[in-house]
Amino acid sequence: MGMMKRFDERADLMGRMMRTVGAADGMPADVTLGNTLRSAAQRCLGCEKPEACSHWLDDHQDGAARAPDYCPNADLFAEWSARAQG
């Protein structure tokens, strides 16, 4: 797979995961957000389970409480999801 296609695939998976677990609504609006998102994208890019992630997302289209344990950003997304819930 070409590098640009891989970037696009992983960006799509990360965005879907953030929306599915409610993390997108809880991102902190502070100066660290850019760096935190870059780090999260790097972890996603290095993940060895994109197919499992895609299948998991397909199975949880109505939302989920938490990202699967193999997600390298599960803890970060859980933190942001908790922020969104108040």
C-alpha positions as CSV (number, residue, x, y, z in Angstrom):
1,M,0.0,0.0,0.0
2,G,1.3,3.4,-0.9
3,M,2.1,5.8,1.9
4,M,-0.5,8.4,1.0
5,K,-3.2,5.7,0.8
6,R,-2.1,4.4,4.2
7,F,-2.3,8.0,5.7
8,D,-5.8,8.4,4.2
9,E,-7.0,5.0,5.5
10,R,-5.7,5.6,9.0
11,A,-7.1,9.2,9.2
12,D,-10.5,7.8,8.2
13,L,-10.3,5.0,10.9
14,M,-9.1,7.4,13.6
15,G,-12.0,9.9,12.8
16,R,-14.5,7.1,12.7
17,M,-13.2,5.8,16.1
18,M,-13.4,9.2,17.7
19,R,-17.0,9.7,16.5
20,T,-18.0,6.2,17.5
21,V,-16.8,6.4,21.1
22,G,-17.8,10.1,21.5
23,A,-14.2,11.4,21.8
24,A,-14.6,14.0,19.0
25,D,-17.0,15.9,21.2
26,G,-14.7,16.0,24.2
27,M,-11.4,17.2,22.6
28,P,-9.9,19.9,24.8
29,A,-9.8,23.3,23.1
30,D,-6.3,24.3,24.3
31,V,-2.8,24.8,22.9
32,T,-1.9,21.2,23.4
33,L,-4.6,19.8,21.1
34,G,-2.5,20.0,17.9
35,N,0.4,18.0,19.4
36,T,-1.9,15.5,21.0
37,L,-3.7,14.9,17.7
38,R,-0.4,14.4,15.9
39,S,0.7,11.9,18.5
40,A,-2.6,10.1,18.3
41,A,-2.3,10.0,14.5
42,Q,1.3,8.6,14.8
43,R,0.0,5.8,17.1
44,C,-2.8,5.1,14.7
45,L,-0.4,5.0,11.7
46,G,1.8,2.5,13.6
47,C,-1.1,0.3,14.6
48,E,-0.9,-3.3,13.2
49,K,-4.7,-4.0,13.4
50,P,-6.3,-1.7,10.8
51,E,-8.5,-4.5,9.4
52,A,-9.7,-5.4,12.9
53,C,-10.4,-1.8,13.6
54,S,-12.4,-1.4,10.4
55,H,-14.5,-4.5,11.2
56,W,-15.0,-3.3,14.8
57,L,-16.2,0.1,13.6
58,D,-18.6,-1.5,11.1
59,D,-20.0,-3.6,14.0
60,H,-20.4,-0.5,16.3
61,Q,-22.0,2.1,13.9
62,D,-24.5,3.0,16.6
63,G,-21.8,4.0,19.0
64,A,-19.8,2.3,21.7
65,A,-18.7,3.2,25.2
66,R,-15.0,2.6,24.6
67,A,-12.5,1.8,21.9
68,P,-11.3,-1.8,21.8
69,D,-8.3,-2.7,24.0
70,Y,-6.0,-3.1,21.0
71,C,-6.5,0.5,19.9
72,P,-3.3,2.4,20.7
73,N,-5.5,5.5,21.5
74,A,-8.1,3.8,23.6
75,D,-7.1,5.6,26.8
76,L,-6.9,9.0,25.2
77,F,-10.3,8.6,23.5
78,A,-11.8,7.4,26.8
79,E,-10.6,10.5,28.5
80,W,-12.1,12.7,25.8
81,S,-15.3,10.8,25.8
82,A,-15.6,11.3,29.6
83,R,-15.0,15.1,29.1
84,A,-17.9,15.1,26.5
85,Q,-20.2,13.5,29.0
86,G,-19.6,16.1,31.6
